């Protein structure tokens, strides 16, 4: 490995490291897994990435395995941003390259974070409306395509990417955007890597037409390459949807053009505390129909736990107890938002505790996020480890989900407070298991099995709000038919014929290895 690192350092502007201390720093993401890579590369340009991929493809053609994993800030919670071969970090590819104010477009490198981008855009009266971790990179958002807190209103990252530049595992660069069928015919005739890719995808679309149609009939989730259903229309063909939720298994994003929005009006927020869960669910169904920007729920035990560390929000003037805290945000403009707030208040049962946002308590509303962070990091071991975050539960089964969690708490002997978004039906449970002990790891495996069964019994999905990676893939093999698995494997082979890019992620996850 030291000789490979030395060779690569002579050919790229960035750096390639084989030092153990550096490799260890890239051996974990936010998942329960740890994999130490053999090499870490920090390129300084797209050309660096192309050279690295050409080299690893040449190794693969000689049957020498050096799998490639692309990584932003390492926030993936399914083990998809760690790998045993070469880690390519996009941390230095973090620039805004161009802003078109009239067209409300921005061109960025994949390593720029959501927080940095929005800070710069806000100076121009614009923003990218994604309610997610501000440290997440744009490349990471595309790779994982999470359902964020604003997705019910704005649509999520999928709806803001106009076009992207992708580097294939061969090192070839392709531009992905909607293309007319006549242009596709011309592209297919080319004797290039891009032409071969389009020929393969056209063949797959024809050969698996029935499987793709069947996939269209089912609710969307991020398993495999389910966006194949959005690739071809009657007038155009667009390979870009396949990159969303692909977790770096098809190509590496090197350049992105995003559509952005004007900054909204100042938000109006409302906090409500429910101790009757049935009353909470009736209100949540009503409030969602008012089309709020966000509609979030927190188990009151989360805020109670945070209060032990001095992070109880000042908004609560009495004991929290058991139940749900609900926060609603409207940003339609002052008059319309005020009207919707009044509608919410009129729908509340008599005696329900609530607080409206005012200039005097705005900071306390912000402190709700700090309370959640305090809960997630309330142990000396660090953050409560994500196991199966962001599961989808249909709103009609939310009550069944809460009842099931109570039973699961008794079975596992652990508290399982939930938080998430009722507007997007996305929920997270973070049990406090110690994954450094054998007993803790056994509990994690039990939780994976029992929790995924609960989600399934509630007609939900563990992959509807985020792809499977290595961790969620443990629970997925039984859900895919033979035809659908063959379809996804064919897509992977079309983009990455030598299996260089993240081969043990998504469909290639090795259950025994992950356990």
N, C-alpha and C positions, 0 to 999 in steps of 0.2 A: 504493500500500500504506500509506503514512503516513496518508492520509485515512481509509482503512478502519480502521486501528488506532485513530485518534483517535475515530472514530464508535463502535467497539465498546467502548472504554474508558469512554465515557459511559453505557454500558448494562449493564455487568457489575461485580460487586464486585472481581473479580480484575483481572489486567493482561493487555494484549495488546501485544506488542513487535514493532517492525519494524527495530530496530537490528541492523546486520550482525553485531556481535560476539556478540550474544545468539543470533541465528539460526544462526551458525556453531557455537555450543555444542550445538545440537540437530540438527546436520547428520549425525551419525554415531551408530550404535549399536554392537553388538559384531560386526557383519558386516563383509564386505570392501568395503561400499559407502559412498558419501557422497552425500547429497542435501541441498542447502541450502533450507530452507523460506522462504516469502515472509513468513509471520507466525508468531509463537509466542504462544500463550495459556496463562496459568497461572490457571485458575479457582479460586475459593474455595468453590464450592457446586455442587450438581447443577443448580440453576437457572441458574447461569452457563453450564454446558455446553448446556443446552436453548436458551438465547438464542443462543449461538454457532452451534448446528446449524440453528436456524430461519433465521438470517441466511445461512449458506452454502447452504441449500436454496433460499432465494429467489434467490440469485445463480445457482444451477444451473438454476433454472426459466427464467432469462433468458439461458441459454447462456453464463454467465461461470463458468469453472472455478476453483474454489478448493478442491481436494480436502482432506479432513480426515484426519489421522492422530492417533490417541490414543497416548500414551506414558507409561510409568511411570518406571522408572529407566533405560530405554534398554538393556536387556540382551538384546534380541532378536538372534539370530545369523543371521537370514535376511533382514535388511533391511526388516522389517515395521514398525519403530517410527520410520522416517524417511520424509519425504515432501516434495513440492515446493510444497505449498499451505500449509495452516494446521496447525501442530502444537498439539494440546491436551494439556498435561502434567497428570497427576493428582498431582503431587508435594505439593500442599497438601491434598489429600483423603486424609488419612492417619490418621484417627482410629478408635479402637475406640468404637463407639457404645453397645454394650450387651453384657453377659455374663450368660447364664442358666446358673448353676452346676448347678441340678438337671437341666435338660434338656441340659446340655453343648452349648449353642449360643452363638455369638458373632456379633454384627452389626458389620460393619466397612465402612469406605469403601475404594474400590479401590486407593488409593495407598499403603496401609499395607504395609510390607515384611514378608516372612515372618519375618525375624529379630526385628523389633520386636514382632510379634504373639506369637511364641512366648516372648519374654522376659516379656511381660505375663501370658500364660496360665500360665507356669510358677509364678508366685506363687500361682496358684489350684490348682496340682496338675494342670494340663491342658496339652495341646500339640496342634498341628496336625502330624501325622506326615508331613512332606514333607522329603525329603533333597535339597535343592537350594540354589542360591545364596541366602544369607540376605538379600541386597539385592533380590531379585526381589519385585515387588509382587503382591498377591493378584489384582489385575486382570490383570497380566501373565501370571501362572500360568494363569488361566482362558483368556486369549486364545491362549496357546501350548500349554497342556495337555501339558507335557513328561512323559515317563516318568522319574520320579525314582528315586533309589537304594532307597527304601523301598516302591516301588509294588507289588512282587511280594507284599509282606506286607499293606500297607494299602490299595492300590488307586489312589493318586494323587489329585490335586486334584479330579478328576471326581466322586469318591465322597464328597466332603466338603461340597459346595455344596448346601444345602437349597433355596434360592431366591435369585433375584437380581433387581435392579431395572435395567432396560436403557433407555437413551435412544436412540430411533431417529433416523435421519438427519433426519427432519422436525422433531425436537425433542420429539416425543411420548414420554411415559414409560409403560413397560409393566412389569408384574410377571410374571416367568416362574417357574413351579413346576408340578408335576403338577396337572392339572385333569380332573374327571370329564367324561365325554362329554356329559352333560346340561348341565353348565356351559359346555362348549365351544359347544353349540348356542345357548345364550343369548348367548354372547359374539359369535358369528358374526352374530347378528341386530342387533347394535349398529351404529349409523352413526358409528363412530369409527375412528381409525387402528388401534387394537388389534383392532377387529372386522374391518377390512379385511385385516389381517395374518393373522388366523386363517382367514378365508375363502380367502385365497390359499394358505396352507399345506395346508388341507384339499383344495383343488383339485389341488395338486401331489402330495399323497399318493395321490390317486386316479388322476391322469393318468399318473404315473410308477411305479405300483405294481410292475410287472414289473422295472423297472430297480432299484428299491429292494430287491426280493426278491433279485435277482441280486447286489447289493452286499452283502447280508447273508451270502451264501454265501462271500464272500472274506474272508481275514484282514483285520482292521481296520488302516487307516492313517489319517493325519491329512490326506490330500490332499482338497481341495475341502471339502464339508460332509458328510463320510461319516457323521456322527452322525444324519443323517436317518433312519437305520435304527432309532434308539432313541426316536423322537418319539411314535409311536402304539402303544399296547398295546390289548388287548381291553377294558380298562376306563377308560383315561385317555389324555390327550394332554398332552405336555410339550414346549414349544419350547426349554427351557433347554439340552438337549444340543447344539443347533445353535451356541450361543455358544462352546462349548469348541473350541479350535483354529481359531477363525474369524479371529484376528489383527486384530480391530477392523474387519472388513469388513461386519458386520451391524448392530452397535450398540455403544454405549459403556456399560460397566458402571458404575453409580453407587452401588450399595449391594448388599451380599452378606450372607447368613446362612449361616454355616458350622457344621457339626457337628464337634466336637473330641473328643479322646480323653484318658483319664487318662494321666498320665505313666507310662511303663513302668518295670520294674525296671532297676537299673543293668546296663549291657551287659557281656557277657563277649566278649572279642575274641581272635582268633588270627591271627598272621601266618606265612605259609609262603612259602618261596622254592623255585621249581622251575627247573631247567635242562633237564629233559626235558619238552618241550611235550606229548607224548602222555600222559605220566604226569600232567601238570597237568590235561589235559582229563578224564581218567578220574576224578581226584579232584573236579574241579569238578562233574561230573555227580552224583557221590555226595553231595557237600556240599549241592547245591541241593535234593535230596530231603529233607534234614533241616529244610527251611523256615527258613533263617536270616533275620534282619532285613535284612542286606545281605551280598552276596557280590561283592567287587570285585576287579578284576585291574589290574595295572600292569606294563607292559614295564619290566624292570629298568634299561633305558637311561634311562628317565625319572628314576629315583632316582639313577643314576650322574651324569646331567647336573646334577641338583640339588646333588649332593655337591660339584661344582666351585665352588659358591657357598656352601659351608659348611652345606648343608641335608640332608646325609646322615643318615637316622634312626639314632639310637643303637642301635636294635634289631639292626642288621646288624653282626656282629662280624668278617665276612670280606668279601673282594672280591665285588662284586655279580655281575659277568660278564653273560652273556646269558641271557635266560629271562623268567619271569613271577613277580611277587610277588602273592600272593593274601591278601586280608584277609576274615575272616568275623566277623560280629557276631550274637550271640544275646542276647535280652533277655526270656527267659521267666520269670525268677526264678532264684535262685542254684542250686538243686538240678537243675532241668531243664536250665538252660544249661550247667552243669558236665558233665552227662551227654552232651550233644550235642558239647561240646568233646572229651570222651574218645573219642566215636565217630569224630570227625574224625581224631584222632591215631592211632587204631588202623588207619585206612584209608590212612595215609601210607606210601609206600615206605620201606624201611630206609635210614637215612642222610640223609633229607630234613631240611633246616634249617627250624626253626620256633621261634616265640616265643609263649608264652601271656601274656596281659595280667595284670599284678599291680598292686597299689597303687603299687609302686615305679617301674614303667615306663609307667604310664597316659599320662603326658605325651608320651612318645616315640611312642605310638600316635597321639596327636593330631598329632604332627609329620609324619605321612605326608601329610596334607592340605597342610601348608606346603611339603613337597617337590614336590608336584604344582604348586602355585602358582609355586614357584621355577622349575620347568621351563617353565611356560607364559609366564613373564616373564623369560626368560634373555637377552634381547637389548636393546640400547639403543633399538630402535624401539618397545619396549613389548610388549604381550601378543602371542603368536603368534596370528595372525588365524584365527578360526573360518571354515572353508570349508564342510565338510559334517560337522557334529557330530552325535552322537546317532543313528547309523544302527542299524538292527535287523539282527542276524545270528542265525538260528536256532542253538540250541546244538549241534545235530548237525553244523553246518557251520563251527563256530568254528575248528577246525583248518585247514580249507580257506581260511578267511579269513586266518589267520596266514601260511599258505604264499603266498597271493596277495599279501600285503603285502610279503613278501620280494622277489618278482618285480617288484612295482611300484617298490620302492626302487631296483632296478637300472635300470629303465626311466627313472625320473625323476632318478636321481642324487641322491636325498635320503633322509635317515633318516625313517622313518614309525613311531615307537613308538606303541603303542595303549594306551588305558586305558578302563575302563568297568565295567559291572555284568553279571556272568554271570547273576545272578538275573533281571534284566529284559531280557537280550540286547541291551543298549544300549552302543554303543562309539563312541569318538571318536579321531580321528587328527589331529594338528595339525602339518603340515609347516611348516618355517621358510622361507617364501617372502616376499620383499620386494615387497609390492604397490605400492610407490612407483616401481618401475622397470618398463620395458617387458618385460624378460626375466622378471621376477618375475610379471607379470600373465599372460604366456604360459604359464608353468608352472602358474599357478592354473587356467587354462582346461583345460590338459592333465590336471591332477589331477582336476578336476570330471568330465571325461569318463571317464578310466580308472578312477577310484575308484568311480564310480557303476556302471560295468560290472562291477567286481569284486563289489560288493554284490549286484547282480542275479544274477551267476553263482553266488553262494552262497545264492540263494533268499531274500535279505534285502530290505530296503526302506530308502530314505533318508528316508521320511516316516512310518514306523510309530511312531517315538518323538518326533515333532514335526512341525508343519506346514511347508508348502513356502515360504511367503513369496515374496520375489523371487529368492533365490539357488537354492534347491532346485528352484524352478519351472523353471529352465533345463533341467533334466534330465527333466521330467515330461510334456510334452505328448503324447508317443507312447503313454503308458500309459492314457489315458482314451478310452473309446469315445464316440461321438457322443451316445448317449442319456444317458450319465452326465454329460457336460459340459453338456448342455441342462438336466438336472435341477439341477445346482449353479448354473447361471446363473439359473434360475427362482427358486431360493431367495434368491439375492443380490438379484434384482429385487423380490421380495416384501418384503424388509426395507428395501432401499435403492433405490427405483425410479429415482432421479436419479443414482445412481452417485457419491455424495459421499464415502463412507467408504472410504479406502484402495483406490482403484480400480486401482492398479498392483501389487497384492499378490494372492497366490494365483492364481486363474484369470485375473486381469487382467494378470499380469506380462508386460511387454514384453521379449522376449528380447534384441532388438538394443539397447534402451535399457540393460538391465542389464549386458550385455557392455561 
